[in-house]
């Protein structure tokens, strides 16, 4: 995994929550507290000035985003002739 640059700081599945090592959370309670800090205006501004885009959305909104991205990038992969190895 060291060869891959992280593209997200969070991954999940049924009964599974995986966070990037840079996130200061060892359990769900700590992760929720961390996520709430991202909504503080001074924290948001600092992240934005560093080129990040903090987003807080519902699970349904996140699922819709992921499905749209999968559809978009699947088309790109197909058109480019990209094959899984």
N, C-alpha and C positions, 0 to 999 in steps of 0.2 A: 504493500500500500504506500510505501514511501515515494514511489515514482509518480504518484498521482496527486495533482493539486486539488485541494478541496473546492468543490463548486457550491457547496451548501454547508451550513453548520449544523443541520439537523436532519435526521432520517428517522422514519418510524414505520411501524407495521403493527399488526395485532399483538398486543402485549409486549411491544418492543419500542424502546426509545433510545436512539443513538445520537450523541452529540459530539461535535468536534472537540478535540482535547483542549482547544483554546477557550471553550465555554466553561466558566467557573461553576459547574453544577455536578453534583454527585448523585442526585435523585430528582424526582419530578418536582417536589416542593421547591428545591433550590433553583431548578430550571424556570419554574413559573415566576419566582422572585426576580431572576435575571431578566426574563422577558419583559416584566413590568418596568424595569429600569430603562429599557429601550424606548419607552413611551414618554419619559421625562424630556421636556423641551430642550434642556441644555445637552443631554446625552444625544438626542436626535440631531441637534445642530452640529455637534462634534463629529458624529458619524457621517453626516452629509458633507461636511467640509473635507472629509477623508475619502470622498468618492463612493460612499456606501448609500444604500437606499433602504432604511429600516421600514419594514412592512408588518403590520399586524392585521390579520384577517381571520375569518372563521375557517373551521376545517372544510366546510363545503366550498368556500371561495378558493382555498388552497388546492383542493382536489380538482376544481374546474381549471385552475391555472396549470396544474401538472398535466391534465388530459389535453389541454390546448397545446402545450409545449411538446408533448409526445407526438401529437398529430402533425405539428409544424415540422419538427425535426425528422420524423419518419419520412415525410415527403422529400426533404432535402437529401436524406440518405439514399432513398430510392432513386431519385433523379441523378445523383452523383455516381450511382453504381456501387456504393459502399457495401461491403460484405463483412459479416461477422466472422472472426477467425476462431 
